[in-house]
Amino acid sequence: MTKKTKIKRPKARLPKGFRDIRGPEIRSMQEMISRIRNVYEVYGFEALETPSFEYTDALGKFLPDQERPNAGVFSIEDEDGQWMSLRYDLTAPLARFVAQNYDALPKPYRRYQTGTVFRNEKPGPGRYRQFTQFDADTVGAPVGAPDAEMCMMMADIMEAVGIKRSDYVIRVNNRKILDGLMETLGLGGAEQAAKRINVLRSLDKMDKFPRDQIALLLGREGRKDESGDFTKGAGLDDEQIMALFDFLDTGEVKGQQPMLDEGLCELSVLEDLVRSAGYEEDRIKMDPSVVRGLEYYTGPVFEAEVTFEVKNDKGQVVQFGAVGGGGRYDGLVARFKGIEIPATGMSIGVSRLYTAMQMLNTNNAVEDGPVLVLVMDRDHLPAYQAMAQELRVQGIRAEMYLGTSGMRAQMKYADKRGAPCVIIQGEDERDKDEITIKDLKEGARLSGEIEDNKEWREGRPAQFSVPRNKLVDAVAGVIKSQADEAAAPNIKA
């Protein structure tokens, strides 16, 4: 007996830390992105698109110092033996672009860009290795007005996507204040740079962990999370940790330091600018607890925070937190040019903002699927195709059923597609030159009021017939009626 060869098939599985996104969410995100884009363009920014890959040394933070430079980024070696990495953010590619095209660009150069970024980091709940950012940056302008403008745009974006003023705040600080504070704590100088970065990254987790856990990250013990992963501490003593916490609570520093004073002055100027433009403290707030974990920030830093409460994975009530942020990075382009070129920018986390909008229920209703033209008789496919095309020409999403199943399966397909209605033309309708339209949403509502099959058959809920030449008007009427119903307040008698 011949032994059958077992076919080895690949397992259908997602890579860890990645996700699939389907049509309704994509359409809602595109609508949100369109609103963000409108704000950027109103402020005079222009679009730019850079490739997903950059040479690894251009990313700065991830210089290849090991045999395979994959710490934090995904890297490959090209045919010339040079390492390339998927972009970690949209800022480092911008710095490379500006340096490469500096003489030809208008200065200041103001651009916006949306795109996918990749992080080779440990995934977790709501934390993915691939996600979308939407940035705006001004390169070539000194500190002050450009930074105030970023904060104002962040506030405008929150409201443009439907988040009301009581549900968000733009929090602002200045990295020079934090750097000056660390100078007073004996953490200045090039030899302490790594420790300062660890301190900043630890403080940036204040919205994620309770203070005792932050103290472990700042101290000498380090912190072990629930999975058993250990994070080495920054190495501060108890006195230094308490001084940092006191500053975050009060905004006050004991002693003086020139960089700290410079940061306070810049923050005061920024506050004057946003207040003069009509942005009060309920929208843009000066806050000493804003840190931002990236080390390249050199001046004002800011975060867009959604302030409503949600439950975390442990069931605890917490604020939703930041959906975007940014700051000034005057030294990033200098890596390529050798001269300091001032720059400031902001980034919106598209997926995170979308999640916030869903929780607040501010998203527009998810767009319906296409109107479905049922195929009752395959000998009349051209007639059904003509109906679908008639609707499309008038801007109504429509499709003719392309499968081979009967009416019941076609109706199930329409439900799965989220079709607002279906178009039916069988022999009886064709003889009368009519079509039958079934309003699926109204039908679903009415079905709950029908008690038996006989009543169902006799009533044919939400189903009506019109002359064939009234197809477009009738379908448009159904869609408008559904939209009006969704927009109307839910008033009970």
Secondary structure by P-SEA (a helix, b strand, c coil): cbbbbbbbbbcccccccbbbbccaaaaaaaaaaaaaaaaaaaabbbbbbbccccccccccccccccccccccbbbbbccccbbbbccccaaaaaaaaaaaccccccccccbbbbbbbbbcccccccccccccccccccccccccaaaaaaaaaaaaaaaaaccccccbbbbbbbaaaaaaaaaaaccccccaaaaaaaaaaaaaacccccaaaaaaaaccccccccccbbbbcccccaaaaaaaaaaaaccccccccaaaaaaaaaaaaaaaaaaaaccccccccccccccccccccccbbbbbcccbbbbcccccccccccccccccccccccccccbbbbbcccccaaaaaaaaaaaacccccccccccccccccccaaaaaaaaaaaaaaaccccccccccccaaaaaaaaaaacccbbbbbcaaaaaacbbbbbaaaaaaaaccccccaaaaaaaccccccccccaaaaaaaaaaaaaaaaaacccccc
